[in-house]
Structures are given as C-alpha cells and as structure tokens.
Amino acid sequence: MEQSSNHDSNDGLARYALIRLILVDSYTEGRITELPIEGGTALVSGNGRGKTSLLQLIPAFFGERPDRIVKPVSNQGSFAKYYLPRSTSYVIFEYRRDQALCCAVLTSDPTGEGVEYRFVRGGYQREWFVLDDSASLIASNNLPERLKQHGLDFTRKMPLDQYRAIIQGKRAHGSDLKQHRRDLADYAFCPSAHPLPHIERIVFGMFARKSNFTDLQRMIVSTVTDTNANISLGAERKKIDAWPDSCDSYLAVMDEATRMANVQDAYDGIMGTEQELRNIHGRFVSFSLALDERKSEKNGALLDITAAKEQDESAFKSAKLAITESLAEIDREIGDCQVKLNALRQKHADYEKQDLVGLAKLLDQETVLLQEQQQLTSRRSALLDQQSNIEDEYRKILDTMKLAHQEVLHQFDRERSTANSGYQGRLSDLQQSTHEEEAAARAQSDASEAPLEQDIASANEAIGAARAQANNPQPDPALVAALEAQEDKVEACRGRHLNAQAQEEEARKALGEAKQEYNKAEQLLSGMRKQAADESDRVDALVKQACPDERSLLHFLRTNRTDWAQDIAKVIREDLLARPDLSPALVTLNDSIYGLQIDLEALSTPLAADEIALQSAVDQAQTVLRELNARVVQQEGELATASRQLKAAEGRRDELSALTSVAAKALDSENIVLQSARRDVKQSRDTAGAAARARLTDANQAAETARLALNAHRGKLKVELQAIQIRFQAMKRELLGALNEQLALIKAAEDEAKAHYASQCSAIDNERLAKLQESGVDTAVLTELEQQISALGIKLSKITTSRNLVAQWRVWLGSEWSQKGDLEMRLAQSERNKSTILTDKERLDKDWFDKSERYKAQLHRLTQDLTAIDKEQHHITSQRQVLLAFPPNMDDLPAYSEAWKLTVLVDLAMSQLRGLDKCEAALRDEITALKRAFTDRRQSPPDQYFEAQRKAMGPDRADSPREWVPVFKDWYQVAHKDFRRILLIEARTIADAVGDFRDRMTVFHHKVQQFNRELQDNINANQGFKSIGGLTVEIVSSIRELEYWATVEKVAESRLEWMAGDLAELPPPAFSMALRELLDHWQLRDGIQAELSSLVRIQGEVIENGKRRPFKKAEDLEHISSNGLSYIVMVLLFMAFINRVRGTASVNIVWSLDEIGSLDTGNTVTLVNILKRNNITLVTACPDPKPDVLATFKHRRAISADRRIYEPRTQAGWPMDTAQVKEVQHV
C-alpha cells in the first residue's frame, strides 16, 4: 500500500530503497562481493583499491548508460568488459519496494560488449548464481532456468532503455504496453504516481561532481509533464498545410455559388434555345413539306396553264385561220367586185367612146327621122308633082306632121315619165340599200361597240373597286388568317409561359420551404448530436466515476476507505478523484482538515461517493444517450428525407426553370414570327394600296382609252355613215344627173322636135305659100330636101348599123351597168366586213396577245415561284445542315403556318444560334471561372472533387461546359456539405490539436513556474551551509518567447471564437491565417514540436559572504567558487530537484560521492544530515576520513589490497589494521 508520508514508512524505512550491491565474479574474479547501501556507506581504503569502481556502479542502478560510467576510451575498456568480463559475471542491485524485495541483475550480452538487464522478484540468494556443488557459478544464459528451479518470478532480459523505464516508473514505453505496465507494477523503484525521470543523471552528476543543465531541464520536463521530452502538435503537417488552402479553396468555391444562378440561367437558356432550335428545325421540315406541296401545286398549275395555253392557242389559231379564210373570201369578193366594177367602168368608158348615148338618142329618133324622111320624101314628091291640090296636100302634110308631132310629144312625155319612174325606182333602191348599208354599219358598229362599252363599264367598275381599295386597302386574306392564327399561337405560348412561370414560382416556393425544412432538420440534428455528445461525455464521466482508473484517488478510496462517502467525499474536490498522480496513502485519522474542523453533516455527499446512485445515474444517462442516439438516427433519417425532398425540389425547380426557358424561347420565337406576320400584313396592305392606286390609274387610263376607243369607234361609224351618205348622195346625184341628163335629152329632143316641127311647119307653110305662089319646082328647095333626105338616110343608116350595139348597150345598162350600184354597195359592204374582220382579227390578236401575255406572266410567275421554291428548298437544306445537331421530333412537327417566312425562320435560327453561342459563351465563362475556383489549389477538396468528376466524365465530355452543370449543381446542392463536414472535422481536429498543444504548453509553463516555486522552497528549507548566505534558482519557461507561440495563441483564440459560435460554420478567416503562419514555423521533419527541455532555462545566483554570484549555465555553477563550495551549491540544487521530482513519495535515493574529504568537515556533516533529512542515502569513499564524518554513516567498509570488502573491527577508529579484515565470501 502506497503511503503519503514525505520520506519513511511507519517503521522508519523508506518504501523504496536500494539495499545492497552484489558483484558475482565481477569485482574480483570468482568471488561474490557485497556492499551494503541502505543507511549510508563509507568506503575507506588507500588509493587504487577499487573504491571508485564500486561507487560508480550506483548510477547504473538508476539507469545510467554504461558507457558514461566506464568510458570506452579508458584503460578499463567497456562497462561489460570491466564489470562483466565472464559469462558468470553479474552485477546485482537488491532493492525494496513496498516491503517486497527485488533484484536488478546486470549481465553481459552474448557479444560481451553490451549489457543486458533482468528483474527478479525476491531478495538476493546466493544459490541463484552458485551451483549446488558450491564451487561453480551459473552462466548468465542458464540463469532463467536456475531462477525457475527456485520458483521465482523474473522478467525477460531487456535493453537499457526498457530497464530504465521500469526502474524510473515511466508509464508508457515500448510496444508491449500491457507487459510494461505489469513490469512497472512489479519492479518500479517508485510509486506509479511519482516516476523518477532522469534520476540517473542527478545521481551520476553527484558522483561526477558536474552539473548538466540539459539533464536538469529534461528532469524538469519529465517531472512536470507525463509526456515525452517533446510536446508536438498532434496533427499532420500535410493536413495543417492542406487545410487553409482546402478551406480557402472551399470558401472561394462557395463564394462562386452565386455563379450557379448565371450557370442555371445559361444552362436553361441553352436547353431552351436548343429546344427552340429543334422546334425551328421542325418548322423548317414543315416548311419544306409545305414547299413540296406548294411545288406540287405549282407544277400542277404549270401543267394546267400550259395545257390551257395550248388549248387557247389552238383555238386562237383556229379562229385566226377562220378569220384569215374570211378575209381571203372577202378579199376575193372585193377583188371580184372591183374587177367587175372596173370592167363596167371600162366598158362604160368604151361605150362613151362609141357615143352610145348619141346613138341611143339617134335610135330613139328613128321614128321621127323616118317620119321626117317620109315627110321630106313627100315634100320632094310634092315638090316634083304638079300642084293640083297643093293646099290639101300641104294641109295633109301639116296634119300628118301635127299628128306625128303630137305622137312625138307624147312619146317624150312617156320617156320622161319612164325616166322619172326609173329614177324613182333606182333612187328607192339606192335609199333602201343605203338604209340597209347604214343599218349594217350600225349593227356592225354596235356589235363592235358592245365590247368597248363593256370595257368602259369594266374600267368604271375597276375604277370604283380600285378607288375603294385605294381608300381602304385590304391585305391578303391568307396573310390576315395567318396573322390571326399566329396571334392565337402567341397567346397560347404566352399562356404556356405564364403557366410555366407560375409553376416555377411554386417550385421555387416549394424549394424555399424544402430548404427551410432541411435547415431546420439540420439544426435539429446538430443540436441533437451536440446534446448526444454532451450526454456521451456525461456518460463517460459517470462511467469513469463508476469504473475509475486503478491509479486514481477514487479507486483508492473505494478500495481502502469504504466509508469515505461520510467525510472525505464531502470536502474533496470532485475533479481530484480521477487524478492518478496524487499518490494517496492512509495516515492517522484526525477530526480536522489541516487544523480546520467543520460539520460534515451539513455537506451533501457527491454522486461519485454513492455507487448505487452513480450506477443508476449511469443507467439513466445511458438510457437518455440511447434515446438521444435513436433520435439522432431518426433525425438523420428525417434529414436524409429532407435532403431528398430538397434535392427533388431543386430538381423540380430546375426542370420547371428549363421549361420556363423553353416556353420563353418559344414565346420569343412566336413573337418574332408574329411581328413578321404583322409586317407581312402591313406590307400586303401597303402593297394592296399601291396596287389599288396603280389599278386605279390603270383603270382610269383604261377607261379613258376605252372612251377614246368608243369615241373613235363611233367616229368611225359616223365617218362610215357619212361615207355611205356621201356615196348615197353621189349615187343619188349620179341618178339624178342621169335623170336630168335623160330629161334634158328628152327635153332637148322635144325642143328639137318642137323646133323641127315648127320649122317644118313653117317651111311647109312657106313652101306651101311659095308653091302656091310659084307652082313650080324650086331646085334649091329640092336640093335642100335631097340633102336633108340624104342626111336623114345617113342617120337612119347609122341607126340601122348601131341598132344592135345600142340594144346591147341598153341591155348592158339594164343588166350589167345597173348592177354597178350593187357592186359598189357589195364592195363597200365587203370592205366594211373586211374592216370588221380586221378589227376582229386585231381584237383576236390583241386578246391572244393579252391572254398569251397573261399565260406568259402566269408561267413566268409559276416558274419564278418554282425557282423560288427550289431556292428556298436549297436554303432550307443548308439551314437544316446548320441545325443538324438539333434534330426535330418527326412525329410531332409544328403545323405549317402561312405566317412563316424563310427569312424570318432563318433569322430566328440565326438569332437562336447567336443566343446559343452567347449562352454557351456565358456558360463557358461561368464554368471556366468555377473550374478555376475548383482547381486553384491543387489537392484541395474542391480540386479532388473536380478531378474525380473529370476522370469519371472522360476527356471528351470534360471539355463540354454543359457536362459540368450537374456536377457543380451537385456540389453546391449536396456534395459540398460532405466536404464541408470533412473540413469541419479536420478543422476541429486541427483546432483541438493546436488547442491541446497550447493547453499542454500552457500547463507545462504553469507547472514549470510551480516547479520553480517548489524548488526554491526546498532550497530555502535546506539552507545551513557556512559561507552560503543564500541560493536562488530560477526555472524559467521560455514558451512565450517561441517564434510560433503568438501564432499558436492566434489559432487558439480563433478556435475559442469559433467554438463560441455556431460549430456548424467553418472557422473564421483568422483561423486559416494563423494556420498559415504556423506553417512558417513548421520544421520539415519534426513539425511543430516543442523540445520541452529547450524551453526551460535554469539560472540563479549564490550569495557567498555577502557577494552575489549569478549563474546561467552549468559551467558558471562549477566555477562559481571553490570546488567544495561549488559542490555544496550543486548538492543543494540536485537535492531540490530530487525532492521536486520525487515529491512526497517514500523513495530513498542513493548518491555516491568520491573523495568526500575534500569538503569542509562541518559542511560534510551538515551535508550528510541534510541528505538524511531529505531521504537521500550517501555512499562515499575517502582514503582518510575524519571520525566525525564516519560517525554519520551506518555502514563502514574497507577494501583490501586484493579487493576484498570487509567491515573493519576497531574500537579506536581509523585506520584499521589489515590483519583484522574479515573475508565476506569467496567462491
């Protein structure tokens, strides 16, 4: 049982003490040499007997390195060769630990150069090393078997470091910690709570009379902390180095989260644009199909018009042939009439040359001439006859002449009447034919005038229609219908767009609610996890209290003071119960606490003292923890559900956003088509107005032309009627002239007949008178009569010869010449008919020309349309090649609309492609910026995520910006949380490591300060040496002088700031900055590692005879005064260190001191007494010690010349006679 007294147990012995040193076949060959140690030992003998060789073995027990004890360069060789030269050589230290004896056995290794260590549980026994024959020693390799034969527990052989760790009570050493703890429990030379780190350096320093501040610094370190000689930052440089960059990279990437809105807009724009391009591609397909139908229609119309043209051309040719034939017939008739008229006129001229009119007149006078011839003959007869009855004869002649004359007059009247009747008849015929000719001319004119009047009427109608259309032009109904249909489409698209916007807004609201639910679930989970962690810590604390460490005060109290709940539990701090370094021990019970008595009944018992209540609390806490863990699991499920709902909401939002973009693109396209349709309608209206105005102008011109043509036609009719009238008047005048000429001839003949009758009558009457008067024949008269009869004979002969000719003439006049008017009328009619036919021919030609021009225009227009269709088809094919990457849905092509125009569709496609390029460029810029942010710091979490995704994509897909959209969306929606969680975990790990480093360093700093205070108190308590007025030692911690300490403080402060806030958030920027600063101090191999011994500085001063002598290093201390005084100072310092290291543990430390006689006797006695008072045993050697000094030692031994150790037997004191030496043992 460990005890809490400062030095000794109740029986006056230290719990831990080195009892004796046994050398088997070592100090002297074949001998077993023993040196007692406990209580102090003084070796007295002459120089060269081996005193120092024995003394310097003492540090080996405490774990000093053999090569420091025996320098390899010395004449002694190595430690093993000097002390363990044979396989049967042993160095054995027998020591006590808690009333039990143990041995530390040192042997040489198989090479004979090194030293091996072993512990044996039990006090030294000679038979362990000596065979039963008592003459031979046990070889070291057979020692384990020998020890087993004696039923002893012992350890395996071990190296120095393991031995030192066990003998000095170091709790953690080697790879087999369980075995090491067992060895500690069995063989450690100190209580578990009070290890003796580096004690061998003080012991050896005392022997060597040298101080090594480095060793003291290490001892301080080992004393104030249970760690190794170093405190290192418990984090990998790689993690610390990577974390700021990872965090900055993560934050930089998260700062780019706002780009995702632009990315989503660009991506939706791309999706919408591509969908619209597919729709436009579909429109091109529909347009192409419509063009195919239109082309088919146009080709059909072309064939129909070509057939109609050929048919009309055939009809035209037939009609023209008929007209040509009619013209030929009329020309023949006109030619015949002209030939006949020319023949009549020629014959009439020939008759006029023959004077048939005079011959006809002469023929018409034949009767008169015959009568006149008869009268002349009668007159000649009368003239030749005898005048018998001249009066009667002449009266008869006169009467006959009178009757003949009257008959002639009647004949003239009849001729006149016949002439007038013939004139009237011919005039009536002429008038009738003229009327008929005029009627035919008017009828023909009317027939020709009807189209002209129709043209005028049509022109007037066209003028009215054109004026109405010009005043209110109407666009193409098909375009209007297409516009109305497009307006309906735009309204439908607008409705779909508004509906998509509404759905997207609902999705956004749902997303916001899902985010709120997710954040709420995450906060709840975070709170639950913190609550569970706190409860877990509480459970751990309760479990630790329920099952405390065996080294803890709580375990000690429960084991050794079952009633401690009644008193100790009420006054001890609860945090002390778990500490394993308090070395509890039971002492005499007093009713006070350091002289203070209180009423314990007024104090409550803590939970740790009530094991039943504690176990119940543990059970309750574990139940609560299980419930909390179950709630955490449930909440994790709810968080996962909320995450899925959030992801679904985000997916729904993205889907509806894409649909909204598609609808917006479709609406924009339809609006563009609508604007185009409106422009087409306006252009059609303007074109219709311009065409109407042009038609109005043309109609006015056509009306004017028609009126002019009608007026010309009517003027032509008037001229033709005038010509008929002129021709009628001319023929009438010709008839009248002929009548008047005939009447004049009749009148002339009548007048001539009357004159001739009067003349004849007068002549007859004169002749009668002359006859009567003369009654003879008058030759002159007879001659005249003869001449007259001869002239009449000539005329009658002429009449006889011309009778047939006149008859023919008169027949010709009656049969042929009388047809002259008809021929002329026929000629005129034929010429009118020819004119009409020519007009018809001109109209036919004009109509055909107009119709052929119309056909030509129609064919040209159709050809142009077909060419335009082919050209449009070519453009569509080219455009479809451009849109090849955007295939349409052939099963759901957009219905063709007349509002579509190729230019509009091309502009739409080009606009969308430009928009796509713009969106692609925007997306590329945003994705490039995101890529740059992700890859800005290599091997950072975003870069690792990026590289993993890039490898999963492959090189081809990774070059496409749009392939990164879902990747980055996944990052910003989900994946970043995992990386953020890792960053948080790593940040907590790093922060905790730095915080732990800082806390440990701070604790070390405070412990060094406490060590310094306690060390100085111990030094002050042991003052009493002559000439030393005071010794001040200052143990300074230089932690705050470290270059990186301010940075560590920054990290710690930022950690505290972070811990005080929301732990779900990343540390503040100062944390990263501080880590980077920390890395500037990071050693490439060792990292941030504080070598604690280098952080402790030992300095002080000695007051000697009133003079202050400072020291800052061991050399200063060694030369601070005379050797003796320097050693005393060193002793005080080392003793203070041992007391501080050993604490209150009852461990007796053995110091070996050579040549103690060099010290002042007074100081020597004081030194020994002070050492005893501080539970330090002195083993010393002195060739000539003073009795006062020897009296202070329990054991006194001498060494003979043959290196035997013996106890001198003398009463008088020193020196002793060697004859009195008693041999101890000899094998």
Secondary structure as the mmCIF struct_conf table of DSSP 4:
data_model
#
loop_
_struct_conf.conf_type_id
_struct_conf.id
_struct_conf.beg_label_comp_id
_struct_conf.beg_label_asym_id
_struct_conf.beg_label_seq_id
_struct_conf.end_label_comp_id
_struct_conf.end_label_asym_id
_struct_conf.end_label_seq_id
BEND BEND1 ASN A 6 HIS A 7
TURN_TY1_P TURN_TY1_P1 ASN A 10 ASP A 11
BEND BEND2 GLY A 12 GLY A 12
BEND BEND3 ARG A 15 ARG A 15
STRN STRN1 TYR A 16 VAL A 24
BEND BEND4 ASP A 25 THR A 28
TURN_TY1_P TURN_TY1_P2 GLU A 29 GLY A 30
STRN STRN2 ILE A 32 PRO A 36
TURN_TY1_P TURN_TY1_P3 GLU A 38 GLY A 39
STRN STRN3 THR A 41 VAL A 44
TURN_TY1_P TURN_TY1_P4 ASN A 47 GLY A 48
BEND BEND5 ARG A 49 GLY A 50
HELX_RH_AL_P HELX_RH_AL_P1 LYS A 51 LEU A 55
TURN_TY1_P TURN_TY1_P5 GLN A 56 LEU A 57
HELX_RH_AL_P HELX_RH_AL_P2 ILE A 58 PHE A 61
TURN_TY1_P TURN_TY1_P6 PHE A 62 GLY A 63
HELX_RH_AL_P HELX_RH_AL_P3 PRO A 66 ILE A 69
BEND BEND6 VAL A 70 VAL A 70
TURN_TY1_P TURN_TY1_P7 PRO A 72 VAL A 73
BEND BEND7 SER A 74 SER A 74
TURN_TY1_P TURN_TY1_P8 ASN A 75 GLN A 76
HELX_RH_AL_P HELX_RH_AL_P4 PHE A 79 TYR A 83
BEND BEND8 ARG A 86 ARG A 86
TURN_TY1_P TURN_TY1_P9 SER A 87 THR A 88
STRN STRN4 TYR A 90 ARG A 97
TURN_TY1_P TURN_TY1_P10 ASP A 98 GLN A 99
STRN STRN5 ALA A 100 SER A 108
TURN_TY1_P TURN_TY1_P11 PRO A 110 THR A 111
BEND BEND9 GLY A 112 GLY A 114
STRN STRN6 VAL A 115 ARG A 121
BEND BEND10 GLY A 122 GLY A 122
HELX_RH_3T_P HELX_RH_3T_P1 ARG A 126 TRP A 128
TURN_TY1_P TURN_TY1_P12 PHE A 129 PHE A 129
STRN STRN7 VAL A 130 VAL A 130
TURN_TY1_P TURN_TY1_P13 ASP A 132 ASP A 133
BEND BEND11 SER A 134 ALA A 135
STRN STRN8 LEU A 137 LEU A 137
HELX_LH_PP_P HELX_LH_PP_P1 ILE A 138 ALA A 139
HELX_RH_3T_P HELX_RH_3T_P2 SER A 140 ASN A 142
HELX_RH_AL_P HELX_RH_AL_P5 LEU A 143 GLN A 149
TURN_TY1_P TURN_TY1_P14 HIS A 150 GLY A 151
STRN STRN9 ASP A 153 PHE A 154
HELX_LH_PP_P HELX_LH_PP_P2 THR A 155 LYS A 157
STRN STRN10 MET A 158 MET A 158
HELX_RH_AL_P HELX_RH_AL_P6 LEU A 160 ILE A 167
TURN_TY1_P TURN_TY1_P15 GLN A 168 GLY A 169
BEND BEND12 ARG A 171 ALA A 172
BEND BEND13 GLY A 174 SER A 175
HELX_RH_AL_P HELX_RH_AL_P7 LEU A 177 TYR A 187
BEND BEND14 PHE A 189 CYS A 190
TURN_TY1_P TURN_TY1_P16 SER A 192 ALA A 193
BEND BEND15 HIS A 194 HIS A 194
TURN_TY1_P TURN_TY1_P17 PRO A 197 HIS A 198
HELX_RH_AL_P HELX_RH_AL_P8 ILE A 199 ALA A 208
TURN_TY1_P TURN_TY1_P18 ARG A 209 ARG A 209
HELX_RH_AL_P HELX_RH_AL_P9 PHE A 213 VAL A 224
BEND BEND16 ASP A 226 THR A 227
BEND BEND17 ALA A 229 ALA A 229
STRN STRN11 ASN A 230 SER A 232
BEND BEND18 GLY A 234 ALA A 235
HELX_RH_AL_P HELX_RH_AL_P10 ARG A 237 ASP A 255
HELX_RH_3T_P HELX_RH_3T_P3 GLU A 256 THR A 258
HELX_RH_AL_P HELX_RH_AL_P11 ARG A 259 LYS A 353
TURN_TY1_P TURN_TY1_P19 GLN A 354 ASP A 355
HELX_RH_AL_P HELX_RH_AL_P12 LEU A 356 ASP A 364
TURN_TY1_P TURN_TY1_P20 GLN A 365 GLN A 365
HELX_RH_AL_P HELX_RH_AL_P13 GLU A 366 LEU A 384
BEND BEND19 ASP A 385 ASP A 385
BEND BEND20 SER A 388 ASN A 389
HELX_RH_AL_P HELX_RH_AL_P14 ILE A 390 ASN A 471
BEND BEND21 ASN A 472 ASN A 472
HELX_RH_AL_P HELX_RH_AL_P15 PRO A 477 ALA A 546
BEND BEND22 CYS A 547 CYS A 547
TURN_TY1_P TURN_TY1_P21 GLU A 550 ARG A 551
BEND BEND23 SER A 552 SER A 552
HELX_RH_AL_P HELX_RH_AL_P16 LEU A 553 ASN A 560
TURN_TY1_P TURN_TY1_P22 THR A 562 ASP A 563
HELX_RH_3T_P HELX_RH_3T_P4 TRP A 564 GLN A 566
TURN_TY1_P TURN_TY1_P23 ASP A 567 ASP A 567
HELX_RH_AL_P HELX_RH_AL_P17 ILE A 568 VAL A 571
BEND BEND24 ILE A 572 ILE A 572
HELX_RH_3T_P HELX_RH_3T_P5 GLU A 574 ALA A 578
BEND BEND25 PRO A 580 PRO A 580
BEND BEND26 LEU A 582 LEU A 582
BEND BEND27 ASP A 591 SER A 592
STRN STRN12 ILE A 593 ILE A 593
TURN_TY1_P TURN_TY1_P24 TYR A 594 GLY A 595
STRN STRN13 LEU A 596 LEU A 596
HELX_RH_3T_P HELX_RH_3T_P6 LEU A 600 ALA A 602
BEND BEND28 LEU A 603 LEU A 603
HELX_LH_PP_P HELX_LH_PP_P3 SER A 604 PRO A 606
HELX_RH_3T_P HELX_RH_3T_P7 LEU A 607 ALA A 609
HELX_RH_AL_P HELX_RH_AL_P18 GLU A 611 GLU A 774
BEND BEND29 GLY A 776 GLY A 776
HELX_RH_AL_P HELX_RH_AL_P19 THR A 779 SER A 815
TURN_TY1_P TURN_TY1_P25 GLU A 816 GLU A 816
HELX_RH_3T_P HELX_RH_3T_P8 TRP A 817 GLN A 819
HELX_RH_AL_P HELX_RH_AL_P20 LYS A 820 VAL A 882
TURN_TY1_P TURN_TY1_P26 LEU A 883 ALA A 885
BEND BEND30 PHE A 886 PHE A 886
TURN_TY1_P TURN_TY1_P27 MET A 890 ASP A 891
BEND BEND31 ASP A 892 ASP A 892
HELX_LH_PP_P HELX_LH_PP_P4 LEU A 893 TYR A 896
TURN_TY1_P TURN_TY1_P28 GLU A 898 ALA A 899
HELX_RH_AL_P HELX_RH_AL_P21 LEU A 902 THR A 935
BEND BEND32 ASP A 936 ARG A 937
TURN_TY1_P TURN_TY1_P29 ARG A 938 GLN A 939
BEND BEND33 SER A 940 SER A 940
HELX_RH_AL_P HELX_RH_AL_P22 PRO A 941 MET A 953
HELX_RH_AL_P HELX_RH_AL_P23 PRO A 955 ALA A 958
TURN_TY1_P TURN_TY1_P30 ASP A 959 ASP A 959
HELX_RH_3T_P HELX_RH_3T_P9 PRO A 961 GLU A 963
HELX_RH_AL_P HELX_RH_AL_P24 TRP A 964 ASP A 970
HELX_RH_PI_P HELX_RH_PI_P1 TRP A 971 ALA A 975
HELX_RH_AL_P HELX_RH_AL_P25 HIS A 976 ALA A 1021
TURN_TY1_P TURN_TY1_P31 ASN A 1022 ASN A 1022
TURN_TY1_P TURN_TY1_P32 LYS A 1026 SER A 1027
STRN STRN14 ILE A 1028 SER A 1037
HELX_RH_3T_P HELX_RH_3T_P10 ILE A 1039 GLU A 1041
BEND BEND34 LEU A 1042 LEU A 1042
TURN_TY1_P TURN_TY1_P33 GLU A 1043 TYR A 1044
HELX_RH_AL_P HELX_RH_AL_P26 TRP A 1045 ALA A 1060
BEND BEND35 GLY A 1061 GLY A 1061
TURN_TY1_P TURN_TY1_P34 LEU A 1063 ALA A 1064
BEND BEND36 GLU A 1065 GLU A 1065
HELX_LH_PP_P HELX_LH_PP_P5 LEU A 1066 PRO A 1068
HELX_RH_AL_P HELX_RH_AL_P27 PRO A 1069 ASP A 1080
TURN_TY1_P TURN_TY1_P35 HIS A 1081 HIS A 1081
STRN STRN15 GLN A 1083 GLN A 1083
TURN_TY1_P TURN_TY1_P36 LEU A 1084 ASP A 1086
STRN STRN16 GLY A 1087 GLY A 1087
BEND BEND37 ILE A 1088 ILE A 1088
STRN STRN17 GLN A 1089 GLU A 1091
HELX_RH_3T_P HELX_RH_3T_P11 LEU A 1092 LEU A 1095
STRN STRN18 VAL A 1096 GLU A 1104
TURN_TY1_P TURN_TY1_P37 ASN A 1105 GLY A 1106
STRN STRN19 LYS A 1107 PHE A 1111
BEND BEND38 LYS A 1112 LYS A 1113
HELX_RH_AL_P HELX_RH_AL_P28 ALA A 1114 GLU A 1118
TURN_TY1_P TURN_TY1_P38 HIS A 1119 HIS A 1119
BEND BEND39 ILE A 1120 SER A 1121
HELX_RH_AL_P HELX_RH_AL_P29 ASN A 1123 ARG A 1142
TURN_TY1_P TURN_TY1_P39 GLY A 1143 THR A 1144
STRN STRN20 VAL A 1147 VAL A 1147
STRN STRN21 ILE A 1149 ASP A 1154
HELX_RH_3T_P HELX_RH_3T_P12 ILE A 1156 SER A 1158
BEND BEND40 LEU A 1159 LEU A 1159
HELX_RH_AL_P HELX_RH_AL_P30 THR A 1161 ARG A 1173
TURN_TY1_P TURN_TY1_P40 ASN A 1174 ASN A 1175
STRN STRN22 ILE A 1176 ALA A 1181
BEND BEND41 PRO A 1183 ASP A 1184
HELX_RH_AL_P HELX_RH_AL_P31 PRO A 1187 LEU A 1190
TURN_TY1_P TURN_TY1_P41 ALA A 1191 THR A 1192
BEND BEND42 LYS A 1194 LYS A 1194
STRN STRN23 HIS A 1195 ILE A 1199
TURN_TY1_P TURN_TY1_P42 ALA A 1201 ASP A 1202
STRN STRN24 ILE A 1205 TYR A 1206
BEND BEND43 GLN A 1211 ALA A 1212
BEND BEND44 TRP A 1214 PRO A 1215
HELX_LH_PP_P HELX_LH_PP_P6 MET A 1216 ASP A 1217
HELX_RH_3T_P HELX_RH_3T_P13 THR A 1218 GLN A 1220
#
